[in-house]
Amino acid sequence: MEKYTAKGYYEEAYPPMPTKATRFWRKNFVWQFIKFVILNFKVMRIVVRGHS
């Protein structure tokens, strides 16, 4: 009779490590500012449409 053993953690359970390029774009202030402006523009479009 085989006894069932539960395995704790698999390597597949952990997320992949970000690449150098991914880390660069996440920390780049200019890129973050551009994304911030784009997001604010999208939100303002939704708000303006709702109030007209």
PDB file of N, H, CA, C and O in Angstrom:
ATOM      1  N   MET A   1       0.840  -1.168   0.000  1.00  0.00           N
ATOM      2  CA  MET A   1       0.000   0.000   0.000  1.00  0.00           C
ATOM      3  C   MET A   1       0.896   1.245   0.000  1.00  0.00           C
ATOM      4  O   MET A   1       1.757   1.413   0.863  1.00  0.00           O
ATOM      5  N   GLU A   2       0.666   2.113  -0.997  1.00  0.00           N
ATOM      6  H   GLU A   2      -0.034   1.977  -1.699  1.00  0.00           H
ATOM      7  CA  GLU A   2       1.459   3.337  -1.080  1.00  0.00           C
ATOM      8  C   GLU A   2       0.877   4.415  -0.190  1.00  0.00           C
ATOM      9  O   GLU A   2      -0.339   4.572  -0.078  1.00  0.00           O
ATOM     10  N   LYS A   3       1.752   5.134   0.422  1.00  0.00           N
ATOM     11  H   LYS A   3       2.740   5.007   0.331  1.00  0.00           H
ATOM     12  CA  LYS A   3       1.317   6.227   1.274  1.00  0.00           C
ATOM     13  C   LYS A   3       1.410   7.531   0.484  1.00  0.00           C
ATOM     14  O   LYS A   3       2.432   7.804  -0.147  1.00  0.00           O
ATOM     15  N   TYR A   4       0.362   8.325   0.516  1.00  0.00           N
ATOM     16  H   TYR A   4      -0.468   8.104   1.029  1.00  0.00           H
ATOM     17  CA  TYR A   4       0.330   9.605  -0.204  1.00  0.00           C
ATOM     18  C   TYR A   4       1.180  10.620   0.536  1.00  0.00           C
ATOM     19  O   TYR A   4       1.008  10.841   1.735  1.00  0.00           O
ATOM     20  N   THR A   5       2.095  11.233  -0.193  1.00  0.00           N
ATOM     21  H   THR A   5       2.234  11.054  -1.167  1.00  0.00           H
ATOM     22  CA  THR A   5       2.910  12.295   0.412  1.00  0.00           C
ATOM     23  C   THR A   5       2.669  13.583  -0.350  1.00  0.00           C
ATOM     24  O   THR A   5       2.763  13.622  -1.576  1.00  0.00           O
ATOM     25  N   ALA A   6       2.367  14.604   0.370  1.00  0.00           N
ATOM     26  H   ALA A   6       2.290  14.572   1.366  1.00  0.00           H
ATOM     27  CA  ALA A   6       2.129  15.924  -0.236  1.00  0.00           C
ATOM     28  C   ALA A   6       3.465  16.633  -0.382  1.00  0.00           C
ATOM     29  O   ALA A   6       4.257  16.692   0.559  1.00  0.00           O
ATOM     30  N   LYS A   7       3.703  17.164  -1.562  1.00  0.00           N
ATOM     31  H   LYS A   7       3.059  17.116  -2.326  1.00  0.00           H
ATOM     32  CA  LYS A   7       4.931  17.916  -1.795  1.00  0.00           C
ATOM     33  C   LYS A   7       4.651  19.382  -1.495  1.00  0.00           C
ATOM     34  O   LYS A   7       3.613  19.916  -1.887  1.00  0.00           O
ATOM     35  N   GLY A   8       5.570  20.022  -0.806  1.00  0.00           N
ATOM     36  H   GLY A   8       6.413  19.589  -0.488  1.00  0.00           H
ATOM     37  CA  GLY A   8       5.365  21.401  -0.372  1.00  0.00           C
ATOM     38  C   GLY A   8       5.278  22.406  -1.486  1.00  0.00           C
ATOM     39  O   GLY A   8       4.183  22.845  -1.841  1.00  0.00           O
ATOM     40  N   TYR A   9       6.396  22.778  -2.040  1.00  0.00           N
ATOM     41  H   TYR A   9       7.285  22.422  -1.752  1.00  0.00           H
ATOM     42  CA  TYR A   9       6.420  23.847  -3.036  1.00  0.00           C
ATOM     43  C   TYR A   9       7.097  23.351  -4.299  1.00  0.00           C
ATOM     44  O   TYR A   9       8.134  22.690  -4.254  1.00  0.00           O
ATOM     45  N   TYR A  10       6.501  23.677  -5.404  1.00  0.00           N
ATOM     46  H   TYR A  10       5.658  24.214  -5.441  1.00  0.00           H
ATOM     47  CA  TYR A  10       7.075  23.347  -6.694  1.00  0.00           C
ATOM     48  C   TYR A  10       7.723  24.592  -7.281  1.00  0.00           C
ATOM     49  O   TYR A  10       7.334  25.714  -6.956  1.00  0.00           O
ATOM     50  N   GLU A  11       8.689  24.394  -8.125  1.00  0.00           N
ATOM     51  H   GLU A  11       9.004  23.483  -8.389  1.00  0.00           H
ATOM     52  CA  GLU A  11       9.338  25.516  -8.795  1.00  0.00           C
ATOM     53  C   GLU A  11       8.337  26.270  -9.668  1.00  0.00           C
ATOM     54  O   GLU A  11       8.449  27.485  -9.827  1.00  0.00           O
ATOM     55  N   GLU A  12       7.370  25.567 -10.229  1.00  0.00           N
ATOM     56  H   GLU A  12       7.279  24.579 -10.100  1.00  0.00           H
ATOM     57  CA  GLU A  12       6.372  26.186 -11.096  1.00  0.00           C
ATOM     58  C   GLU A  12       5.421  27.106 -10.325  1.00  0.00           C
ATOM     59  O   GLU A  12       4.742  27.935 -10.932  1.00  0.00           O
ATOM     60  N   ALA A  13       5.365  26.973  -9.016  1.00  0.00           N
ATOM     61  H   ALA A  13       5.916  26.300  -8.523  1.00  0.00           H
ATOM     62  CA  ALA A  13       4.439  27.767  -8.218  1.00  0.00           C
ATOM     63  C   ALA A  13       4.910  29.217  -8.058  1.00  0.00           C
ATOM     64  O   ALA A  13       4.118  30.092  -7.709  1.00  0.00           O
ATOM     65  N   TYR A  14       6.178  29.466  -8.309  1.00  0.00           N
ATOM     66  H   TYR A  14       6.821  28.755  -8.593  1.00  0.00           H
ATOM     67  CA  TYR A  14       6.722  30.805  -8.132  1.00  0.00           C
ATOM     68  C   TYR A  14       6.670  31.582  -9.447  1.00  0.00           C
ATOM     69  O   TYR A  14       6.860  30.997 -10.513  1.00  0.00           O
ATOM     70  N   PRO A  15       6.416  32.882  -9.388  1.00  0.00           N
ATOM     71  CA  PRO A  15       6.379  33.671 -10.629  1.00  0.00           C
ATOM     72  C   PRO A  15       7.779  33.788 -11.233  1.00  0.00           C
ATOM     73  O   PRO A  15       8.771  33.671 -10.514  1.00  0.00           O
ATOM     74  N   PRO A  16       7.868  34.013 -12.529  1.00  0.00           N
ATOM     75  CA  PRO A  16       9.187  34.156 -13.154  1.00  0.00           C
ATOM     76  C   PRO A  16       9.862  35.452 -12.715  1.00  0.00           C
ATOM     77  O   PRO A  16       9.199  36.438 -12.394  1.00  0.00           O
ATOM     78  N   MET A  17      11.174  35.431 -12.709  1.00  0.00           N
ATOM     79  H   MET A  17      11.713  34.631 -12.970  1.00  0.00           H
ATOM     80  CA  MET A  17      11.935  36.626 -12.360  1.00  0.00           C
ATOM     81  C   MET A  17      11.872  37.615 -13.525  1.00  0.00           C
ATOM     82  O   MET A  17      12.012  37.213 -14.680  1.00  0.00           O
ATOM     83  N   PRO A  18      11.664  38.908 -13.235  1.00  0.00           N
ATOM     84  CA  PRO A  18      11.613  39.892 -14.320  1.00  0.00           C
ATOM     85  C   PRO A  18      12.987  40.051 -14.975  1.00  0.00           C
ATOM     86  O   PRO A  18      14.021  39.917 -14.320  1.00  0.00           O
ATOM     87  N   THR A  19      12.977  40.334 -16.262  1.00  0.00           N
ATOM     88  H   THR A  19      12.137  40.443 -16.794  1.00  0.00           H
ATOM     89  CA  THR A  19      14.228  40.537 -16.990  1.00  0.00           C
ATOM     90  C   THR A  19      14.789  41.922 -16.676  1.00  0.00           C
ATOM     91  O   THR A  19      14.139  42.738 -16.022  1.00  0.00           O
ATOM     92  N   LYS A  20      16.000  42.168 -17.153  1.00  0.00           N
ATOM     93  H   LYS A  20      16.528  41.506 -17.684  1.00  0.00           H
ATOM     94  CA  LYS A  20      16.609  43.487 -16.940  1.00  0.00           C
ATOM     95  C   LYS A  20      15.776  44.578 -17.600  1.00  0.00           C
ATOM     96  O   LYS A  20      15.614  45.665 -17.046  1.00  0.00           O
ATOM     97  N   ALA A  21      15.251  44.286 -18.779  1.00  0.00           N
ATOM     98  H   ALA A  21      15.382  43.403 -19.229  1.00  0.00           H
ATOM     99  CA  ALA A  21      14.430  45.278 -19.486  1.00  0.00           C
ATOM    100  C   ALA A  21      13.161  45.581 -18.703  1.00  0.00           C
ATOM    101  O   ALA A  21      12.760  46.741 -18.608  1.00  0.00           O
ATOM    102  N   THR A  22      12.530  44.571 -18.148  1.00  0.00           N
ATOM    103  H   THR A  22      12.856  43.629 -18.225  1.00  0.00           H
ATOM    104  CA  THR A  22      11.310  44.770 -17.363  1.00  0.00           C
ATOM    105  C   THR A  22      11.595  45.628 -16.138  1.00  0.00           C
ATOM    106  O   THR A  22      10.839  46.549 -15.830  1.00  0.00           O
ATOM    107  N   ARG A  23      12.673  45.329 -15.449  1.00  0.00           N
ATOM    108  H   ARG A  23      13.288  44.581 -15.699  1.00  0.00           H
ATOM    109  CA  ARG A  23      13.041  46.123 -14.269  1.00  0.00           C
ATOM    110  C   ARG A  23      13.350  47.563 -14.661  1.00  0.00           C
ATOM    111  O   ARG A  23      12.998  48.493 -13.937  1.00  0.00           O
ATOM    112  N   PHE A  24      14.007  47.749 -15.804  1.00  0.00           N
ATOM    113  H   PHE A  24      14.293  46.993 -16.392  1.00  0.00           H
ATOM    114  CA  PHE A  24      14.335  49.101 -16.269  1.00  0.00           C
ATOM    115  C   PHE A  24      13.070  49.913 -16.504  1.00  0.00           C
ATOM    116  O   PHE A  24      12.969  51.049 -16.043  1.00  0.00           O
ATOM    117  N   TRP A  25      12.094  49.335 -17.226  1.00  0.00           N
ATOM    118  H   TRP A  25      12.176  48.412 -17.601  1.00  0.00           H
ATOM    119  CA  TRP A  25      10.872  50.077 -17.538  1.00  0.00           C
ATOM    120  C   TRP A  25      10.025  50.314 -16.301  1.00  0.00           C
ATOM    121  O   TRP A  25       9.315  51.318 -16.233  1.00  0.00           O
ATOM    122  N   ARG A  26      10.077  49.430 -15.332  1.00  0.00           N
ATOM    123  H   ARG A  26      10.653  48.615 -15.388  1.00  0.00           H
ATOM    124  CA  ARG A  26       9.316  49.642 -14.090  1.00  0.00           C
ATOM    125  C   ARG A  26       9.897  50.772 -13.255  1.00  0.00           C
ATOM    126  O   ARG A  26       9.155  51.457 -12.551  1.00  0.00           O
ATOM    127  N   LYS A  27      11.202  50.982 -13.317  1.00  0.00           N
ATOM    128  H   LYS A  27      11.805  50.426 -13.889  1.00  0.00           H
ATOM    129  CA  LYS A  27      11.866  51.997 -12.498  1.00  0.00           C
ATOM    130  C   LYS A  27      12.102  53.313 -13.226  1.00  0.00           C
ATOM    131  O   LYS A  27      12.491  54.298 -12.599  1.00  0.00           O
ATOM    132  N   ASN A  28      11.879  53.350 -14.517  1.00  0.00           N
ATOM    133  H   ASN A  28      11.563  52.550 -15.027  1.00  0.00           H
ATOM    134  CA  ASN A  28      12.153  54.538 -15.314  1.00  0.00           C
ATOM    135  C   ASN A  28      11.105  55.618 -15.015  1.00  0.00           C
ATOM    136  O   ASN A  28       9.914  55.430 -15.260  1.00  0.00           O
ATOM    137  N   PHE A  29      11.571  56.738 -14.486  1.00  0.00           N
ATOM    138  H   PHE A  29      12.539  56.890 -14.287  1.00  0.00           H
ATOM    139  CA  PHE A  29      10.667  57.812 -14.065  1.00  0.00           C
ATOM    140  C   PHE A  29       9.917  58.412 -15.249  1.00  0.00           C
ATOM    141  O   PHE A  29       8.718  58.675 -15.150  1.00  0.00           O
ATOM    142  N   VAL A  30      10.602  58.630 -16.361  1.00  0.00           N
ATOM    143  H   VAL A  30      11.576  58.416 -16.442  1.00  0.00           H
ATOM    144  CA  VAL A  30       9.975  59.242 -17.537  1.00  0.00           C
ATOM    145  C   VAL A  30       8.843  58.343 -18.048  1.00  0.00           C
ATOM    146  O   VAL A  30       7.751  58.832 -18.337  1.00  0.00           O
ATOM    147  N   TRP A  31       9.092  57.051 -18.159  1.00  0.00           N
ATOM    148  H   TRP A  31       9.979  56.654 -17.925  1.00  0.00           H
ATOM    149  CA  TRP A  31       8.068  56.118 -18.632  1.00  0.00           C
ATOM    150  C   TRP A  31       6.887  56.077 -17.665  1.00  0.00           C
ATOM    151  O   TRP A  31       5.734  56.041 -18.096  1.00  0.00           O
ATOM    152  N   GLN A  32       7.163  56.080 -16.374  1.00  0.00           N
ATOM    153  H   GLN A  32       8.099  56.109 -16.024  1.00  0.00           H
ATOM    154  CA  GLN A  32       6.084  56.065 -15.389  1.00  0.00           C
ATOM    155  C   GLN A  32       5.238  57.333 -15.494  1.00  0.00           C
ATOM    156  O   GLN A  32       4.018  57.277 -15.343  1.00  0.00           O
ATOM    157  N   PHE A  33       5.872  58.467 -15.750  1.00  0.00           N
ATOM    158  H   PHE A  33       6.863  58.513 -15.873  1.00  0.00           H
ATOM    159  CA  PHE A  33       5.133  59.726 -15.898  1.00  0.00           C
ATOM    160  C   PHE A  33       4.242  59.684 -17.137  1.00  0.00           C
ATOM    161  O   PHE A  33       3.093  60.125 -17.094  1.00  0.00           O
ATOM    162  N   ILE A  34       4.769  59.157 -18.237  1.00  0.00           N
ATOM    163  H   ILE A  34       5.702  58.799 -18.272  1.00  0.00           H
ATOM    164  CA  ILE A  34       3.972  59.040 -19.469  1.00  0.00           C
ATOM    165  C   ILE A  34       2.764  58.137 -19.234  1.00  0.00           C
ATOM    166  O   ILE A  34       1.652  58.475 -19.640  1.00  0.00           O
ATOM    167  N   LYS A  35       2.971  57.004 -18.588  1.00  0.00           N
ATOM    168  H   LYS A  35       3.874  56.730 -18.258  1.00  0.00           H
ATOM    169  CA  LYS A  35       1.866  56.086 -18.302  1.00  0.00           C
ATOM    170  C   LYS A  35       0.841  56.743 -17.377  1.00  0.00           C
ATOM    171  O   LYS A  35      -0.360  56.513 -17.518  1.00  0.00           O
ATOM    172  N   PHE A  36       1.310  57.558 -16.433  1.00  0.00           N
ATOM    173  H   PHE A  36       2.286  57.744 -16.318  1.00  0.00           H
ATOM    174  CA  PHE A  36       0.430  58.276 -15.521  1.00  0.00           C
ATOM    175  C   PHE A  36      -0.462  59.251 -16.289  1.00  0.00           C
ATOM    176  O   PHE A  36      -1.665  59.332 -16.040  1.00  0.00           O
ATOM    177  N   VAL A  37       0.134  59.985 -17.217  1.00  0.00           N
ATOM    178  H   VAL A  37       1.112  59.919 -17.419  1.00  0.00           H
ATOM    179  CA  VAL A  37      -0.626  60.948 -18.019  1.00  0.00           C
ATOM    180  C   VAL A  37      -1.650  60.223 -18.880  1.00  0.00           C
ATOM    181  O   VAL A  37      -2.796  60.664 -18.975  1.00  0.00           O
ATOM    182  N   ILE A  38      -1.262  59.130 -19.503  1.00  0.00           N
ATOM    183  H   ILE A  38      -0.332  58.772 -19.426  1.00  0.00           H
ATOM    184  CA  ILE A  38      -2.183  58.359 -20.348  1.00  0.00           C
ATOM    185  C   ILE A  38      -3.357  57.834 -19.522  1.00  0.00           C
ATOM    186  O   ILE A  38      -4.508  57.921 -19.950  1.00  0.00           O
ATOM    187  N   LEU A  39      -3.068  57.297 -18.354  1.00  0.00           N
ATOM    188  H   LEU A  39      -2.133  57.227 -18.007  1.00  0.00           H
ATOM    189  CA  LEU A  39      -4.132  56.779 -17.486  1.00  0.00           C
ATOM    190  C   LEU A  39      -5.080  57.900 -17.055  1.00  0.00           C
ATOM    191  O   LEU A  39      -6.297  57.717 -17.056  1.00  0.00           O
ATOM    192  N   ASN A  40      -4.534  59.045 -16.692  1.00  0.00           N
ATOM    193  H   ASN A  40      -3.546  59.194 -16.691  1.00  0.00           H
ATOM    194  CA  ASN A  40      -5.378  60.172 -16.300  1.00  0.00           C
ATOM    195  C   ASN A  40      -6.243  60.655 -17.460  1.00  0.00           C
ATOM    196  O   ASN A  40      -7.399  61.026 -17.259  1.00  0.00           O
ATOM    197  N   PHE A  41      -5.695  60.652 -18.661  1.00  0.00           N
ATOM    198  H   PHE A  41      -4.756  60.351 -18.824  1.00  0.00           H
ATOM    199  CA  PHE A  41      -6.465  61.044 -19.840  1.00  0.00           C
ATOM    200  C   PHE A  41      -7.646  60.091 -20.053  1.00  0.00           C
ATOM    201  O   PHE A  41      -8.758  60.530 -20.349  1.00  0.00           O
ATOM    202  N   LYS A  42      -7.401  58.791 -19.903  1.00  0.00           N
ATOM    203  H   LYS A  42      -6.498  58.434 -19.663  1.00  0.00           H
ATOM    204  CA  LYS A  42      -8.471  57.808 -20.066  1.00  0.00           C
ATOM    205  C   LYS A  42      -9.564  57.991 -19.013  1.00  0.00           C
ATOM    206  O   LYS A  42     -10.751  57.904 -19.325  1.00  0.00           O
ATOM    207  N   VAL A  43      -9.168  58.242 -17.785  1.00  0.00           N
ATOM    208  H   VAL A  43      -8.203  58.314 -17.531  1.00  0.00           H
ATOM    209  CA  VAL A  43     -10.143  58.455 -16.709  1.00  0.00           C
ATOM    210  C   VAL A  43     -10.945  59.719 -16.964  1.00  0.00           C
ATOM    211  O   VAL A  43     -12.162  59.726 -16.780  1.00  0.00           O
ATOM    212  N   MET A  44     -10.279  60.792 -17.386  1.00  0.00           N
ATOM    213  H   MET A  44      -9.290  60.786 -17.536  1.00  0.00           H
ATOM    214  CA  MET A  44     -10.981  62.048 -17.646  1.00  0.00           C
ATOM    215  C   MET A  44     -11.976  61.900 -18.801  1.00  0.00           C
ATOM    216  O   MET A  44     -13.049  62.502 -18.764  1.00  0.00           O
ATOM    217  N   ARG A  45     -11.638  61.115 -19.818  1.00  0.00           N
ATOM    218  H   ARG A  45     -10.766  60.626 -19.847  1.00  0.00           H
ATOM    219  CA  ARG A  45     -12.591  60.869 -20.910  1.00  0.00           C
ATOM    220  C   ARG A  45     -13.869  60.207 -20.385  1.00  0.00           C
ATOM    221  O   ARG A  45     -14.976  60.571 -20.781  1.00  0.00           O
ATOM    222  N   ILE A  46     -13.699  59.238 -19.495  1.00  0.00           N
ATOM    223  H   ILE A  46     -12.799  58.942 -19.173  1.00  0.00           H
ATOM    224  CA  ILE A  46     -14.859  58.547 -18.924  1.00  0.00           C
ATOM    225  C   ILE A  46     -15.691  59.513 -18.089  1.00  0.00           C
ATOM    226  O   ILE A  46     -16.919  59.517 -18.179  1.00  0.00           O
ATOM    227  N   VAL A  47     -15.025  60.330 -17.278  1.00  0.00           N
ATOM    228  H   VAL A  47     -14.028  60.326 -17.206  1.00  0.00           H
ATOM    229  CA  VAL A  47     -15.742  61.283 -16.413  1.00  0.00           C
ATOM    230  C   VAL A  47     -16.470  62.313 -17.240  1.00  0.00           C
ATOM    231  O   VAL A  47     -17.629  62.617 -16.956  1.00  0.00           O
ATOM    232  N   VAL A  48     -15.827  62.861 -18.256  1.00  0.00           N
ATOM    233  H   VAL A  48     -14.885  62.614 -18.487  1.00  0.00           H
ATOM    234  CA  VAL A  48     -16.440  63.912 -19.084  1.00  0.00           C
ATOM    235  C   VAL A  48     -17.639  63.334 -19.837  1.00  0.00           C
ATOM    236  O   VAL A  48     -18.670  63.999 -19.936  1.00  0.00           O
ATOM    237  N   ARG A  49     -17.534  62.141 -20.359  1.00  0.00           N
ATOM    238  H   ARG A  49     -16.697  61.601 -20.279  1.00  0.00           H
ATOM    239  CA  ARG A  49     -18.661  61.527 -21.061  1.00  0.00           C
ATOM    240  C   ARG A  49     -19.845  61.312 -20.134  1.00  0.00           C
ATOM    241  O   ARG A  49     -20.996  61.444 -20.551  1.00  0.00           O
ATOM    242  N   GLY A  50     -19.571  60.986 -18.892  1.00  0.00           N
ATOM    243  H   GLY A  50     -18.637  60.879 -18.553  1.00  0.00           H
ATOM    244  CA  GLY A  50     -20.645  60.728 -17.932  1.00  0.00           C
ATOM    245  C   GLY A  50     -21.360  61.989 -17.491  1.00  0.00           C
ATOM    246  O   GLY A  50     -22.504  61.919 -17.043  1.00  0.00           O
ATOM    247  N   HIS A  51     -20.714  63.142 -17.606  1.00  0.00           N
ATOM    248  H   HIS A  51     -19.784  63.198 -17.969  1.00  0.00           H
ATOM    249  CA  HIS A  51     -21.313  64.393 -17.135  1.00  0.00           C
ATOM    250  C   HIS A  51     -21.871  65.251 -18.256  1.00  0.00           C
ATOM    251  O   HIS A  51     -22.290  66.384 -18.016  1.00  0.00           O
ATOM    252  N   SER A  52     -21.883  64.740 -19.461  1.00  0.00           N
ATOM    253  H   SER A  52     -21.543  63.820 -19.657  1.00  0.00           H
ATOM    254  CA  SER A  52     -22.411  65.568 -20.550  1.00  0.00           C
ATOM    255  C   SER A  52     -23.733  65.033 -21.070  1.00  0.00           C
ATOM    256  O   SER A  52     -24.315  65.612 -21.987  1.00  0.00           O
TER     257      SER A  52
END
